[in-house]
Amino acid sequence: MREVPCNGCVRCCIGDAVRLLEGDDAAKYQTVPHDRIPSARMLDHKPDGSCVYLGSSGCTIHSDKPQMCREFDCRDLNRKLSFTGARKMRIIPIWLKGKELNEYPT
């Protein structure tokens, strides 16, 4: 797995639906029913829309985060999804960060 140059960016931790996958132990996380996939669970959110595990210094479960968090790369999202698709999914800030990293690699 390649390293994602987040450099403190937490855009994917705000307002996104982090779905638990088959290999994730749901009992380890605070979850709610997924808002678009009826049979799935996702990480819960604070009232402001941020992940319940997002703290003032970043992810509080970084060493034990779910598979989606470990594998996510906003650069791939930007390459695979159009701006219109990102708008429909309500993930424009994440898409824009991927675009920035694709255009100006670190």
C-alpha positions as CSV (number, residue, x, y, z in Angstrom):
1,M,0.0,0.0,0.0
2,R,1.4,3.4,-1.0
3,E,1.7,6.3,1.5
4,V,-0.9,9.1,1.1
5,P,0.6,12.5,1.8
6,C,-2.2,13.7,4.1
7,N,0.1,16.1,6.0
8,G,-2.5,16.8,8.6
9,C,-5.5,16.9,6.2
10,V,-8.6,15.4,7.7
11,R,-11.1,16.3,5.0
12,C,-12.1,12.6,4.6
13,C,-12.9,12.5,8.3
14,I,-15.7,15.1,8.0
15,G,-19.1,14.3,6.6
16,D,-18.0,11.1,4.9
17,A,-19.6,7.7,5.4
18,V,-16.9,5.3,6.4
19,R,-18.5,1.9,5.9
20,L,-17.2,-1.1,7.8
21,L,-16.1,-3.9,5.5
22,E,-16.2,-7.6,6.0
23,G,-12.8,-7.8,7.7
24,D,-13.6,-5.1,10.2
25,D,-14.7,-6.0,13.7
26,A,-17.8,-3.8,14.2
27,A,-17.7,-4.4,17.9
28,K,-14.5,-2.3,18.2
29,Y,-16.1,0.8,16.8
30,Q,-19.0,3.2,17.5
31,T,-21.2,2.7,14.5
32,V,-24.6,3.6,13.1
33,P,-26.6,2.2,10.2
34,H,-25.1,3.4,6.8
35,D,-27.1,6.3,5.4
36,R,-27.2,4.8,1.8
37,I,-26.6,1.1,2.2
38,P,-29.3,-0.4,4.4
39,S,-27.4,-3.6,5.4
40,A,-24.2,-1.8,6.2
41,R,-22.7,-0.1,9.3
42,M,-20.6,3.0,9.2
43,L,-18.6,5.0,11.8
44,D,-20.7,7.3,13.8
45,H,-20.4,11.1,13.5
46,K,-20.3,14.0,16.0
47,P,-23.1,16.7,15.7
48,D,-20.8,18.8,13.5
49,G,-20.5,15.9,10.9
50,S,-17.0,14.9,11.8
51,C,-16.0,11.3,12.5
52,V,-16.6,10.4,16.2
53,Y,-12.9,9.4,16.3
54,L,-11.5,12.7,14.9
55,G,-9.7,14.5,17.8
56,S,-7.9,17.8,17.9
57,S,-4.7,16.1,16.8
58,G,-6.2,13.9,14.1
59,C,-7.5,10.4,14.2
60,T,-7.7,8.9,17.7
61,I,-7.8,5.3,16.4
62,H,-5.2,5.7,13.7
63,S,-3.3,2.5,14.6
64,D,-6.5,0.5,14.6
65,K,-8.7,2.3,12.0
66,P,-11.2,0.4,9.7
67,Q,-10.1,-1.0,6.3
68,M,-11.7,1.9,4.3
69,C,-9.7,4.4,6.3
70,R,-6.5,2.4,5.8
71,E,-6.9,2.0,2.0
72,F,-8.5,5.4,1.1
73,D,-6.5,7.7,-1.2
74,C,-8.2,11.0,-2.3
75,R,-6.0,11.0,-5.4
76,D,-7.7,7.8,-6.6
77,L,-11.1,9.3,-5.9
78,N,-10.2,12.4,-8.0
79,R,-9.1,10.2,-10.9
80,K,-12.1,7.9,-10.8
81,L,-14.9,10.4,-10.1
82,S,-16.0,13.5,-12.0
83,F,-16.7,16.8,-10.2
84,T,-20.4,16.2,-10.9
85,G,-20.1,12.8,-9.3
86,A,-18.3,14.3,-6.3
87,R,-21.0,16.9,-6.0
88,K,-23.8,14.3,-6.1
89,M,-22.0,12.3,-3.3
90,R,-21.4,15.5,-1.3
91,I,-17.7,14.9,-1.1
92,I,-16.3,17.9,-3.1
93,P,-13.7,18.9,-0.4
94,I,-12.2,15.4,-0.5
95,W,-12.3,15.4,-4.3
96,L,-10.6,18.8,-4.5
97,K,-7.8,17.7,-2.1
98,G,-7.2,14.7,-4.4
99,K,-7.1,17.0,-7.4
100,E,-4.6,19.2,-5.7
101,L,-2.3,16.3,-4.8
102,N,-2.6,14.9,-8.4
103,E,-1.7,18.3,-9.9
104,Y,1.1,19.1,-7.5
105,P,2.6,15.8,-6.1
106,T,4.6,16.1,-3.0
